[in-house]
Amino acid sequence: MTTPSTTVIPVETHVDTPEGAPVLTSTAVLDAPIAAVHRACVEADLLVRWWGPQELTSRVERWEPQAGGSWRIVHVAPSGDEYGFHGVFHSVTDTQVVWTFEFEGAPGNVSLQTITLEDLGDGTTKVVDQAVFQTEFARDMMADTGARDFAPT
């Protein structure tokens, strides 16, 4: 499956990279009910609509959103260049998804990502996406190559 990304426009968003901690946390309030946001996090055909830069398409090669399941997504640039990402799901519930995340262009730099959803009761959903990296340097590299631009996830 290859699908171009589309923009998610949060009602509000904030990205935090605290000094002294290898953590990147993005928080957003989305104008969508929690069930729809959850589906957009765990259903591959919905995920690729918002995951990553708009100018790239996303090809899902593996997507098993259950504890122990693996995933691999490849971004394809208009030039034909490809950028692979993969990981393993650790937990998937109605309000939280925990997975590892590794950019294949920087092998061995694995982060643990936790996406937590909160129903705000008015048809909006708070999304907290926390990624814990091995080092602050690895966190900053991810933040500087797009993570800040594509919050909440």
N, C-alpha and C positions, 0 to 999 in steps of 0.2 A: 504494500500500500504506500503510495507516494502522494502527499497532500501539501499544498502551499500553506504556510502559516497565515493566520489572520490576527489582528490586534485585539487584545483584551483590554478594555478600558475600565479600570477600576474607579469606583466612586472616590476613593482616596488610597494612597499607598505610601509606604515608608520603608527604606532600606537602611539597615544598621550593620556596621562592621566595627565592633568595639575594639579599641586598642588593647593589646595584650591578650586577646582571645582569638583562636582560629575559627571564628564563627561568623557566618553571614545570615542575617535574619531579615526577611522581607515580610511586611504585614500589609494587607490590603483588605478593603471592604469592596466586595463585588455586588453589583445590582442583579443578583440571581439567587434563587433559593438553594439551600444547602444540598438537596438531592441532585440538582443540575450541576453544581460545582463538583460534587463527588464524582458524578459520571464523567465530567471533563478531565478528571484526574486518573481515572482507571479504565476508561474505554479508549482504546488506541485510536479509533477513527475520530473521536472528539479531541483527544489530547493533541494530535498533530495539527489541529486547526489553530492552536495558540502557542504551541511550544516552539520557541526560538524566533529568530529574525524573520520578518515578512519576506525578505528577498530570497530566502532559502525554502526549499521544499523538504519535507521530512518523509523518510521511508522507514516504516516499521518492519524490522526483520524478525523480531521476537518480542512478545508481550504477554507475560503470564502473571497478572496482578493478584498473587496469593503468596502467603508466607512460603519462602523457598523458591518461588518462581523467578525466572530471569527475564531480562529485557535488553533489547538493542535497537537503537534508533540511529539512522544515518541522515545528517543534513546534506543536501545536495545544492551547491551553488549554481547560478546560471552558467558559469564557466565549465561546469562538470566536476569541479573539485568536491570531494566528499569528506565529511567530518563525522566520525563514529563516536557514539556514546553507549555505555552499557552498565549494567549493574544487576543487583539481586534484591528482590522484595523481601523485607523482613516481617512486615505486618501490614495488613490491609483491613481496615474497619470502615464503618459508615462515616466516621469523623476524623480518621487519621490514616495516612499512608507513610510507611517508613521503608526507605530503600537506599542502597548504595548507588553512587554516581561516579563514573570514571570517564573522562574524555580520553579517547584513544590516542590523541595527539600528544598526551602527557601521561603515558602509562605509569602506573604505580601511585598516582596521586588520586586517591579514593576519598570521597567524602560520604558522610552519613547524612541523609536528608530526611527530615520529618515534616510532613505537610499536615497541619491540623486545621480542621474546619469548625467554625462556630456559627450556629444559626442565631442571627441577631433579632429574629422575631418579626421583622418588617419586610420580609422578602429579600433581604440582603444577607450575605455571608461574609464573615471575617475569615481570612485565610492567613495563617502564619506558616511561613516556609523557613525552616531553620536548617542550615547546612553546617556541619562540623567538619572541618578540614584537618589534615595532619599538621599543618603549619600555617602561621599567619601569611607567609609568602604565597602558599598555594591558594589561600582564600583571596588574597589581593589579586593574584593572577586571574582567578575566575571572575572576580568583581570587575576588573578592568577590561575583560574581554567580553562583557555583555550581560553578566548577571544583574547588574544594577538596572540595565535598560529593559530587561524582560521580567521584572517583578510583576506579580507576586511569585511566579514560579518559572 
